[in-house]
Amino acid sequence: MSRAYVGSIDQGTTGTRFIVFDHGGRVVANAYERHERRYPEPGWAEHDPIELWENTKAVVSRGLA
């Protein structure tokens, strides 16, 4: 059996998810972290890029652990 894995980062509007799949496509690890969305002006939405980066590092670390 292959020990190959695939990791996927999903950056959404409310959070960041990291999922690890095995060779058969089964989920073997999963981590999620919410992030804040800000509305500085009517009709505008923004995210803090530092928060996104920190959350991405955190979910990848937890998923690989």
mmCIF file of the N, C-alpha and C atoms, coordinates in Angstrom:
data_MODEL
# 
_entry.id   MODEL 
# 
loop_
_atom_site.group_PDB 
_atom_site.id 
_atom_site.type_symbol 
_atom_site.label_atom_id 
_atom_site.label_alt_id 
_atom_site.label_comp_id 
_atom_site.label_asym_id 
_atom_site.label_entity_id 
_atom_site.label_seq_id 
_atom_site.pdbx_PDB_ins_code 
_atom_site.Cartn_x 
_atom_site.Cartn_y 
_atom_site.Cartn_z 
_atom_site.occupancy 
_atom_site.B_iso_or_equiv 
_atom_site.pdbx_formal_charge 
_atom_site.auth_seq_id 
_atom_site.auth_comp_id 
_atom_site.auth_asym_id 
_atom_site.auth_atom_id 
_atom_site.pdbx_PDB_model_num 
ATOM 1   N N  . MET A 1 1  ? 0.846   -1.183 0.000  1.00 0.00 ? 1  MET A N  1 
ATOM 2   C CA . MET A 1 1  ? 0.000   0.000  0.000  1.00 0.00 ? 1  MET A CA 1 
ATOM 3   C C  . MET A 1 1  ? 0.886   1.240  0.000  1.00 0.00 ? 1  MET A C  1 
ATOM 4   N N  . SER A 1 2  ? 0.526   2.189  -0.817 1.00 0.00 ? 2  SER A N  1 
ATOM 5   C CA . SER A 1 2  ? 1.277   3.440  -0.904 1.00 0.00 ? 2  SER A CA 1 
ATOM 6   C C  . SER A 1 2  ? 1.074   4.281  0.349  1.00 0.00 ? 2  SER A C  1 
ATOM 7   N N  . ARG A 1 3  ? 2.134   4.948  0.778  1.00 0.00 ? 3  ARG A N  1 
ATOM 8   C CA . ARG A 1 3  ? 2.031   5.866  1.915  1.00 0.00 ? 3  ARG A CA 1 
ATOM 9   C C  . ARG A 1 3  ? 1.998   7.308  1.417  1.00 0.00 ? 3  ARG A C  1 
ATOM 10  N N  . ALA A 1 4  ? 1.536   7.493  0.178  1.00 0.00 ? 4  ALA A N  1 
ATOM 11  C CA . ALA A 1 4  ? 1.421   8.835  -0.384 1.00 0.00 ? 4  ALA A CA 1 
ATOM 12  C C  . ALA A 1 4  ? 0.169   9.516  0.162  1.00 0.00 ? 4  ALA A C  1 
ATOM 13  N N  . TYR A 1 5  ? 0.323   10.788 0.469  1.00 0.00 ? 5  TYR A N  1 
ATOM 14  C CA . TYR A 1 5  ? -0.785  11.589 0.978  1.00 0.00 ? 5  TYR A CA 1 
ATOM 15  C C  . TYR A 1 5  ? -0.871  12.877 0.171  1.00 0.00 ? 5  TYR A C  1 
ATOM 16  N N  . VAL A 1 6  ? -2.059  13.461 0.168  1.00 0.00 ? 6  VAL A N  1 
ATOM 17  C CA . VAL A 1 6  ? -2.276  14.746 -0.480 1.00 0.00 ? 6  VAL A CA 1 
ATOM 18  C C  . VAL A 1 6  ? -2.867  15.687 0.560  1.00 0.00 ? 6  VAL A C  1 
ATOM 19  N N  . GLY A 1 7  ? -2.290  16.879 0.672  1.00 0.00 ? 7  GLY A N  1 
ATOM 20  C CA . GLY A 1 7  ? -2.819  17.898 1.575  1.00 0.00 ? 7  GLY A CA 1 
ATOM 21  C C  . GLY A 1 7  ? -3.479  18.996 0.772  1.00 0.00 ? 7  GLY A C  1 
ATOM 22  N N  . SER A 1 8  ? -4.604  19.491 1.266  1.00 0.00 ? 8  SER A N  1 
ATOM 23  C CA . SER A 1 8  ? -5.352  20.529 0.566  1.00 0.00 ? 8  SER A CA 1 
ATOM 24  C C  . SER A 1 8  ? -5.700  21.656 1.530  1.00 0.00 ? 8  SER A C  1 
ATOM 25  N N  . ILE A 1 9  ? -5.438  22.890 1.125  1.00 0.00 ? 9  ILE A N  1 
ATOM 26  C CA . ILE A 1 9  ? -5.814  24.065 1.907  1.00 0.00 ? 9  ILE A CA 1 
ATOM 27  C C  . ILE A 1 9  ? -7.024  24.708 1.243  1.00 0.00 ? 9  ILE A C  1 
ATOM 28  N N  . ASP A 1 10 ? -8.072  24.920 2.027  1.00 0.00 ? 10 ASP A N  1 
ATOM 29  C CA . ASP A 1 10 ? -9.287  25.592 1.559  1.00 0.00 ? 10 ASP A CA 1 
ATOM 30  C C  . ASP A 1 10 ? -9.391  26.906 2.311  1.00 0.00 ? 10 ASP A C  1 
ATOM 31  N N  . GLN A 1 11 ? -9.192  28.002 1.593  1.00 0.00 ? 11 GLN A N  1 
ATOM 32  C CA . GLN A 1 11 ? -9.290  29.344 2.194  1.00 0.00 ? 11 GLN A CA 1 
ATOM 33  C C  . GLN A 1 11 ? -10.645 29.901 1.835  1.00 0.00 ? 11 GLN A C  1 
ATOM 34  N N  . GLY A 1 12 ? -11.559 29.951 2.803  1.00 0.00 ? 12 GLY A N  1 
ATOM 35  C CA . GLY A 1 12 ? -12.913 30.419 2.550  1.00 0.00 ? 12 GLY A CA 1 
ATOM 36  C C  . GLY A 1 12 ? -13.158 31.799 3.142  1.00 0.00 ? 12 GLY A C  1 
ATOM 37  N N  . THR A 1 13 ? -14.396 32.232 3.070  1.00 0.00 ? 13 THR A N  1 
ATOM 38  C CA . THR A 1 13 ? -14.733 33.561 3.570  1.00 0.00 ? 13 THR A CA 1 
ATOM 39  C C  . THR A 1 13 ? -14.831 33.610 5.091  1.00 0.00 ? 13 THR A C  1 
ATOM 40  N N  . THR A 1 14 ? -15.053 32.470 5.738  1.00 0.00 ? 14 THR A N  1 
ATOM 41  C CA . THR A 1 14 ? -15.179 32.462 7.195  1.00 0.00 ? 14 THR A CA 1 
ATOM 42  C C  . THR A 1 14 ? -14.056 31.721 7.901  1.00 0.00 ? 14 THR A C  1 
ATOM 43  N N  . GLY A 1 15 ? -13.231 30.985 7.154  1.00 0.00 ? 15 GLY A N  1 
ATOM 44  C CA . GLY A 1 15 ? -12.168 30.245 7.816  1.00 0.00 ? 15 GLY A CA 1 
ATOM 45  C C  . GLY A 1 15 ? -11.236 29.554 6.841  1.00 0.00 ? 15 GLY A C  1 
ATOM 46  N N  . THR A 1 16 ? -10.240 28.897 7.436  1.00 0.00 ? 16 THR A N  1 
ATOM 47  C CA . THR A 1 16 ? -9.229  28.162 6.693  1.00 0.00 ? 16 THR A CA 1 
ATOM 48  C C  . THR A 1 16 ? -9.277  26.707 7.132  1.00 0.00 ? 16 THR A C  1 
ATOM 49  N N  . ARG A 1 17 ? -9.283  25.803 6.167  1.00 0.00 ? 17 ARG A N  1 
ATOM 50  C CA . ARG A 1 17 ? -9.329  24.369 6.453  1.00 0.00 ? 17 ARG A CA 1 
ATOM 51  C C  . ARG A 1 17 ? -8.157  23.685 5.760  1.00 0.00 ? 17 ARG A C  1 
ATOM 52  N N  . PHE A 1 18 ? -7.594  22.694 6.438  1.00 0.00 ? 18 PHE A N  1 
ATOM 53  C CA . PHE A 1 18 ? -6.560  21.844 5.851  1.00 0.00 ? 18 PHE A CA 1 
ATOM 54  C C  . PHE A 1 18 ? -7.016  20.398 5.993  1.00 0.00 ? 18 PHE A C  1 
ATOM 55  N N  . ILE A 1 19 ? -7.021  19.663 4.886  1.00 0.00 ? 19 ILE A N  1 
ATOM 56  C CA . ILE A 1 19 ? -7.453  18.264 4.885  1.00 0.00 ? 19 ILE A CA 1 
ATOM 57  C C  . ILE A 1 19 ? -6.338  17.428 4.261  1.00 0.00 ? 19 ILE A C  1 
ATOM 58  N N  . VAL A 1 20 ? -6.056  16.284 4.875  1.00 0.00 ? 20 VAL A N  1 
ATOM 59  C CA . VAL A 1 20 ? -5.084  15.337 4.341  1.00 0.00 ? 20 VAL A CA 1 
ATOM 60  C C  . VAL A 1 20 ? -5.836  14.087 3.889  1.00 0.00 ? 20 VAL A C  1 
ATOM 61  N N  . PHE A 1 21 ? -5.574  13.668 2.649  1.00 0.00 ? 21 PHE A N  1 
ATOM 62  C CA . PHE A 1 21 ? -6.200  12.485 2.063  1.00 0.00 ? 21 PHE A CA 1 
ATOM 63  C C  . PHE A 1 21 ? -5.145  11.403 1.865  1.00 0.00 ? 21 PHE A C  1 
ATOM 64  N N  . ASP A 1 22 ? -5.550  10.142 2.054  1.00 0.00 ? 22 ASP A N  1 
ATOM 65  C CA . ASP A 1 22 ? -4.637  9.043  1.777  1.00 0.00 ? 22 ASP A CA 1 
ATOM 66  C C  . ASP A 1 22 ? -4.730  8.652  0.298  1.00 0.00 ? 22 ASP A C  1 
ATOM 67  N N  . HIS A 1 23 ? -3.996  7.607  -0.067 1.00 0.00 ? 23 HIS A N  1 
ATOM 68  C CA . HIS A 1 23 ? -3.930  7.158  -1.468 1.00 0.00 ? 23 HIS A CA 1 
ATOM 69  C C  . HIS A 1 23 ? -5.314  6.769  -2.003 1.00 0.00 ? 23 HIS A C  1 
ATOM 70  N N  . GLY A 1 24 ? -6.193  6.303  -1.121 1.00 0.00 ? 24 GLY A N  1 
ATOM 71  C CA . GLY A 1 24 ? -7.536  5.900  -1.536 1.00 0.00 ? 24 GLY A CA 1 
ATOM 72  C C  . GLY A 1 24 ? -8.553  7.029  -1.530 1.00 0.00 ? 24 GLY A C  1 
ATOM 73  N N  . GLY A 1 25 ? -8.109  8.251  -1.212 1.00 0.00 ? 25 GLY A N  1 
ATOM 74  C CA . GLY A 1 25 ? -9.003  9.389  -1.198 1.00 0.00 ? 25 GLY A CA 1 
ATOM 75  C C  . GLY A 1 25 ? -9.757  9.581  0.105  1.00 0.00 ? 25 GLY A C  1 
ATOM 76  N N  . ARG A 1 26 ? -9.388  8.806  1.134  1.00 0.00 ? 26 ARG A N  1 
ATOM 77  C CA . ARG A 1 26 ? -10.035 8.941  2.435  1.00 0.00 ? 26 ARG A CA 1 
ATOM 78  C C  . ARG A 1 26 ? -9.385  10.058 3.239  1.00 0.00 ? 26 ARG A C  1 
ATOM 79  N N  . VAL A 1 27 ? -10.202 10.805 3.985  1.00 0.00 ? 27 VAL A N  1 
ATOM 80  C CA . VAL A 1 27 ? -9.694  11.871 4.853  1.00 0.00 ? 27 VAL A CA 1 
ATOM 81  C C  . VAL A 1 27 ? -9.013  11.224 6.056  1.00 0.00 ? 27 VAL A C  1 
ATOM 82  N N  . VAL A 1 28 ? -7.742  11.579 6.281  1.00 0.00 ? 28 VAL A N  1 
ATOM 83  C CA . VAL A 1 28 ? -7.001  11.033 7.421  1.00 0.00 ? 28 VAL A CA 1 
ATOM 84  C C  . VAL A 1 28 ? -6.677  12.102 8.455  1.00 0.00 ? 28 VAL A C  1 
ATOM 85  N N  . ALA A 1 29 ? -6.826  13.366 8.102  1.00 0.00 ? 29 ALA A N  1 
ATOM 86  C CA . ALA A 1 29 ? -6.604  14.463 9.055  1.00 0.00 ? 29 ALA A CA 1 
ATOM 87  C C  . ALA A 1 29 ? -7.378  15.681 8.562  1.00 0.00 ? 29 ALA A C  1 
ATOM 88  N N  . ASN A 1 30 ? -7.765  16.529 9.523  1.00 0.00 ? 30 ASN A N  1 
ATOM 89  C CA . ASN A 1 30 ? -8.594  17.671 9.196  1.00 0.00 ? 30 ASN A CA 1 
ATOM 90  C C  . ASN A 1 30 ? -8.403  18.721 10.289 1.00 0.00 ? 30 ASN A C  1 
ATOM 91  N N  . ALA A 1 31 ? -8.220  19.977 9.919  1.00 0.00 ? 31 ALA A N  1 
ATOM 92  C CA . ALA A 1 31 ? -8.105  21.065 10.900 1.00 0.00 ? 31 ALA A CA 1 
ATOM 93  C C  . ALA A 1 31 ? -8.781  22.303 10.317 1.00 0.00 ? 31 ALA A C  1 
ATOM 94  N N  . TYR A 1 32 ? -9.388  23.116 11.208 1.00 0.00 ? 32 TYR A N  1 
ATOM 95  C CA . TYR A 1 32 ? -10.130 24.298 10.774 1.00 0.00 ? 32 TYR A CA 1 
ATOM 96  C C  . TYR A 1 32 ? -9.895  25.434 11.762 1.00 0.00 ? 32 TYR A C  1 
ATOM 97  N N  . GLU A 1 33 ? -9.806  26.641 11.229 1.00 0.00 ? 33 GLU A N  1 
ATOM 98  C CA . GLU A 1 33 ? -9.637  27.841 12.059 1.00 0.00 ? 33 GLU A CA 1 
ATOM 99  C C  . GLU A 1 33 ? -10.489 28.960 11.451 1.00 0.00 ? 33 GLU A C  1 
ATOM 100 N N  . ARG A 1 34 ? -11.335 29.572 12.270 1.00 0.00 ? 34 ARG A N  1 
ATOM 101 C CA . ARG A 1 34 ? -12.152 30.706 11.807 1.00 0.00 ? 34 ARG A CA 1 
ATOM 102 C C  . ARG A 1 34 ? -11.291 31.963 11.726 1.00 0.00 ? 34 ARG A C  1 
ATOM 103 N N  . HIS A 1 35 ? -11.686 32.877 10.840 1.00 0.00 ? 35 HIS A N  1 
ATOM 104 C CA . HIS A 1 35 ? -11.046 34.191 10.805 1.00 0.00 ? 35 HIS A CA 1 
ATOM 105 C C  . HIS A 1 35 ? -12.115 35.278 10.669 1.00 0.00 ? 35 HIS A C  1 
ATOM 106 N N  . GLU A 1 36 ? -11.700 36.462 11.031 1.00 0.00 ? 36 GLU A N  1 
ATOM 107 C CA . GLU A 1 36 ? -12.616 37.601 11.053 1.00 0.00 ? 36 GLU A CA 1 
ATOM 108 C C  . GLU A 1 36 ? -12.711 38.244 9.673  1.00 0.00 ? 36 GLU A C  1 
ATOM 109 N N  . ARG A 1 37 ? -13.917 38.638 9.344  1.00 0.00 ? 37 ARG A N  1 
ATOM 110 C CA . ARG A 1 37 ? -14.145 39.411 8.121  1.00 0.00 ? 37 ARG A CA 1 
ATOM 111 C C  . ARG A 1 37 ? -14.561 40.806 8.563  1.00 0.00 ? 37 ARG A C  1 
ATOM 112 N N  . ARG A 1 38 ? -13.970 41.817 7.961  1.00 0.00 ? 38 ARG A N  1 
ATOM 113 C CA . ARG A 1 38 ? -14.258 43.202 8.343  1.00 0.00 ? 38 ARG A CA 1 
ATOM 114 C C  . ARG A 1 38 ? -15.000 43.911 7.206  1.00 0.00 ? 38 ARG A C  1 
ATOM 115 N N  . TYR A 1 39 ? -15.800 44.875 7.590  1.00 0.00 ? 39 TYR A N  1 
ATOM 116 C CA . TYR A 1 39 ? -16.585 45.663 6.630  1.00 0.00 ? 39 TYR A CA 1 
ATOM 117 C C  . TYR A 1 39 ? -16.253 47.134 6.863  1.00 0.00 ? 39 TYR A C  1 
ATOM 118 N N  . PRO A 1 40 ? -15.142 47.630 6.281  1.00 0.00 ? 40 PRO A N  1 
ATOM 119 C CA . PRO A 1 40 ? -14.717 49.006 6.541  1.00 0.00 ? 40 PRO A CA 1 
ATOM 120 C C  . PRO A 1 40 ? -15.618 50.071 5.921  1.00 0.00 ? 40 PRO A C  1 
ATOM 121 N N  . GLU A 1 41 ? -16.311 49.721 4.866  1.00 0.00 ? 41 GLU A N  1 
ATOM 122 C CA . GLU A 1 41 ? -17.228 50.634 4.171  1.00 0.00 ? 41 GLU A CA 1 
ATOM 123 C C  . GLU A 1 41 ? -18.431 49.821 3.707  1.00 0.00 ? 41 GLU A C  1 
ATOM 124 N N  . PRO A 1 42 ? -19.574 50.460 3.511  1.00 0.00 ? 42 PRO A N  1 
ATOM 125 C CA . PRO A 1 42 ? -20.719 49.724 2.957  1.00 0.00 ? 42 PRO A CA 1 
ATOM 126 C C  . PRO A 1 42 ? -20.356 49.065 1.623  1.00 0.00 ? 42 PRO A C  1 
ATOM 127 N N  . GLY A 1 43 ? -20.647 47.786 1.518  1.00 0.00 ? 43 GLY A N  1 
ATOM 128 C CA . GLY A 1 43 ? -20.360 47.048 0.292  1.00 0.00 ? 43 GLY A CA 1 
ATOM 129 C C  . GLY A 1 43 ? -18.944 46.508 0.194  1.00 0.00 ? 43 GLY A C  1 
ATOM 130 N N  . TRP A 1 44 ? -18.089 46.813 1.157  1.00 0.00 ? 44 TRP A N  1 
ATOM 131 C CA . TRP A 1 44 ? -16.713 46.318 1.166  1.00 0.00 ? 44 TRP A CA 1 
ATOM 132 C C  . TRP A 1 44 ? -16.591 45.181 2.169  1.00 0.00 ? 44 TRP A C  1 
ATOM 133 N N  . ALA A 1 45 ? -15.701 44.251 1.881  1.00 0.00 ? 45 ALA A N  1 
ATOM 134 C CA . ALA A 1 45 ? -15.346 43.190 2.836  1.00 0.00 ? 45 ALA A CA 1 
ATOM 135 C C  . ALA A 1 45 ? -13.853 42.954 2.704  1.00 0.00 ? 45 ALA A C  1 
ATOM 136 N N  . GLU A 1 46 ? -13.197 42.728 3.824  1.00 0.00 ? 46 GLU A N  1 
ATOM 137 C CA . GLU A 1 46 ? -11.758 42.482 3.776  1.00 0.00 ? 46 GLU A CA 1 
ATOM 138 C C  . GLU A 1 46 ? -11.351 41.530 4.886  1.00 0.00 ? 46 GLU A C  1 
ATOM 139 N N  . HIS A 1 47 ? -10.175 40.909 4.686  1.00 0.00 ? 47 HIS A N  1 
ATOM 140 C CA . HIS A 1 47 ? -9.574  40.020 5.665  1.00 0.00 ? 47 HIS A CA 1 
ATOM 141 C C  . HIS A 1 47 ? -8.166  40.523 5.965  1.00 0.00 ? 47 HIS A C  1 
ATOM 142 N N  . ASP A 1 48 ? -7.706  40.257 7.158  1.00 0.00 ? 48 ASP A N  1 
ATOM 143 C CA . ASP A 1 48 ? -6.346  40.605 7.549  1.00 0.00 ? 48 ASP A CA 1 
ATOM 144 C C  . ASP A 1 48 ? -5.398  39.547 6.982  1.00 0.00 ? 48 ASP A C  1 
ATOM 145 N N  . PRO A 1 49 ? -4.487  39.907 6.079  1.00 0.00 ? 49 PRO A N  1 
ATOM 146 C CA . PRO A 1 49 ? -3.606  38.910 5.470  1.00 0.00 ? 49 PRO A CA 1 
ATOM 147 C C  . PRO A 1 49 ? -2.697  38.213 6.484  1.00 0.00 ? 49 PRO A C  1 
ATOM 148 N N  . ILE A 1 50 ? -2.309  38.907 7.540  1.00 0.00 ? 50 ILE A N  1 
ATOM 149 C CA . ILE A 1 50 ? -1.474  38.277 8.569  1.00 0.00 ? 50 ILE A CA 1 
ATOM 150 C C  . ILE A 1 50 ? -2.280  37.199 9.303  1.00 0.00 ? 50 ILE A C  1 
ATOM 151 N N  . GLU A 1 51 ? -3.543  37.502 9.616  1.00 0.00 ? 51 GLU A N  1 
ATOM 152 C CA . GLU A 1 51 ? -4.403  36.508 10.263 1.00 0.00 ? 51 GLU A CA 1 
ATOM 153 C C  . GLU A 1 51 ? -4.595  35.290 9.371  1.00 0.00 ? 51 GLU A C  1 
ATOM 154 N N  . LEU A 1 52 ? -4.809  35.515 8.066  1.00 0.00 ? 52 LEU A N  1 
ATOM 155 C CA . LEU A 1 52 ? -4.957  34.395 7.133  1.00 0.00 ? 52 LEU A CA 1 
ATOM 156 C C  . LEU A 1 52 ? -3.701  33.534 7.110  1.00 0.00 ? 52 LEU A C  1 
ATOM 157 N N  . TRP A 1 53 ? -2.538  34.157 7.058  1.00 0.00 ? 53 TRP A N  1 
ATOM 158 C CA . TRP A 1 53 ? -1.274  33.432 7.030  1.00 0.00 ? 53 TRP A CA 1 
ATOM 159 C C  . TRP A 1 53 ? -1.064  32.638 8.316  1.00 0.00 ? 53 TRP A C  1 
ATOM 160 N N  . GLU A 1 54 ? -1.307  33.278 9.467  1.00 0.00 ? 54 GLU A N  1 
ATOM 161 C CA . GLU A 1 54 ? -1.137  32.599 10.754 1.00 0.00 ? 54 GLU A CA 1 
ATOM 162 C C  . GLU A 1 54 ? -2.113  31.427 10.882 1.00 0.00 ? 54 GLU A C  1 
ATOM 163 N N  . ASN A 1 55 ? -3.356  31.616 10.458 1.00 0.00 ? 55 ASN A N  1 
ATOM 164 C CA . ASN A 1 55 ? -4.328  30.527 10.503 1.00 0.00 ? 55 ASN A CA 1 
ATOM 165 C C  . ASN A 1 55 ? -3.947  29.388 9.571  1.00 0.00 ? 55 ASN A C  1 
ATOM 166 N N  . THR A 1 56 ? -3.413  29.723 8.404  1.00 0.00 ? 56 THR A N  1 
ATOM 167 C CA . THR A 1 56 ? -2.991  28.681 7.464  1.00 0.00 ? 56 THR A CA 1 
ATOM 168 C C  . THR A 1 56 ? -1.855  27.861 8.056  1.00 0.00 ? 56 THR A C  1 
ATOM 169 N N  . LYS A 1 57 ? -0.860  28.527 8.640  1.00 0.00 ? 57 LYS A N  1 
ATOM 170 C CA . LYS A 1 57 ? 0.237   27.790 9.280  1.00 0.00 ? 57 LYS A CA 1 
ATOM 171 C C  . LYS A 1 57 ? -0.289  26.910 10.411 1.00 0.00 ? 57 LYS A C  1 
ATOM 172 N N  . ALA A 1 58 ? -1.240  27.427 11.181 1.00 0.00 ? 58 ALA A N  1 
ATOM 173 C CA . ALA A 1 58 ? -1.774  26.677 12.324 1.00 0.00 ? 58 ALA A CA 1 
ATOM 174 C C  . ALA A 1 58 ? -2.527  25.411 11.881 1.00 0.00 ? 58 ALA A C  1 
ATOM 175 N N  . VAL A 1 59 ? -3.385  25.520 10.857 1.00 0.00 ? 59 VAL A N  1 
ATOM 176 C CA . VAL A 1 59 ? -4.150  24.350 10.449 1.00 0.00 ? 59 VAL A CA 1 
ATOM 177 C C  . VAL A 1 59 ? -3.273  23.304 9.772  1.00 0.00 ? 59 VAL A C  1 
ATOM 178 N N  . VAL A 1 60 ? -2.271  23.744 9.022  1.00 0.00 ? 60 VAL A N  1 
ATOM 179 C CA . VAL A 1 60 ? -1.347  22.788 8.405  1.00 0.00 ? 60 VAL A CA 1 
ATOM 180 C C  . VAL A 1 60 ? -0.558  22.056 9.487  1.00 0.00 ? 60 VAL A C  1 
ATOM 181 N N  . SER A 1 61 ? -0.088  22.776 10.472 1.00 0.00 ? 61 SER A N  1 
ATOM 182 C CA . SER A 1 61 ? 0.660   22.143 11.570 1.00 0.00 ? 61 SER A CA 1 
ATOM 183 C C  . SER A 1 61 ? -0.210  21.135 12.308 1.00 0.00 ? 61 SER A C  1 
ATOM 184 N N  . ARG A 1 62 ? -1.441  21.529 12.640 1.00 0.00 ? 62 ARG A N  1 
ATOM 185 C CA . ARG A 1 62 ? -2.338  20.601 13.354 1.00 0.00 ? 62 ARG A CA 1 
ATOM 186 C C  . ARG A 1 62 ? -2.705  19.397 12.488 1.00 0.00 ? 62 ARG A C  1 
ATOM 187 N N  . GLY A 1 63 ? -2.947  19.650 11.216 1.00 0.00 ? 63 GLY A N  1 
ATOM 188 C CA . GLY A 1 63 ? -3.318  18.543 10.322 1.00 0.00 ? 63 GLY A CA 1 
ATOM 189 C C  . GLY A 1 63 ? -2.187  17.536 10.131 1.00 0.00 ? 63 GLY A C  1 
ATOM 190 N N  . LEU A 1 64 ? -0.967  18.022 10.091 1.00 0.00 ? 64 LEU A N  1 
ATOM 191 C CA . LEU A 1 64 ? 0.183   17.115 9.908  1.00 0.00 ? 64 LEU A CA 1 
ATOM 192 C C  . LEU A 1 64 ? 0.583   16.411 11.200 1.00 0.00 ? 64 LEU A C  1 
ATOM 193 N N  . ALA A 1 65 ? 0.179   16.990 12.333 1.00 0.00 ? 65 ALA A N  1 
ATOM 194 C CA . ALA A 1 65 ? 0.524   16.358 13.622 1.00 0.00 ? 65 ALA A CA 1 
ATOM 195 C C  . ALA A 1 65 ? -0.280  15.072 13.792 1.00 0.00 ? 65 ALA A C  1 
# 
